[in-house]
Amino acid sequence: MIQRVTVPSLFPPPAYSHASVVEAGTRLAFLAGSVPLDADGELVGPGDPVRQAEQVVANLREQLAAVGSDLAHVVSTDVYVVGSEPAVLSAVWEVVEASGLSAGPHSSTLIGVACLGYTGQLVEITATAVVPE
């Protein structure tokens, strides 16, 4: 159902693929950015990008379950992290890897940004997933 492609002529990516191909006729879910808020709308892990990433992945799991999918069916993500230090981005990426998102591996972009939508928010992940039959 999902063909994950690592291009031999490009530098091998660590724990993600260069592209994902899904055949026509497959149901896809395009998810809004998952954010580090709990069910009451409270920010989880103020000042802690790793804890926020864990909450974002937990919320992403909930979003996927609501549409009949899961982390294993994610074909693409964009991971936004407030910061310009590679070590901070890497720490968040470690959470993504540990979550099972990279099991595909899916296609992903890790992006350092100046700010995100909620006060104190340090991490957000958008995703596209196959909804299996």
Beta strands, then each sheet from edge to edge (+ up, - down):
strand 1: 2-5
strand 2: 19-22
strand 3: 28-34
strand 4: 74-82
strand 5: 107-113
strand 6: 123-130
sheet 1: 1+ 2-
sheet 2: 3+ 6- 4+ 5+
end
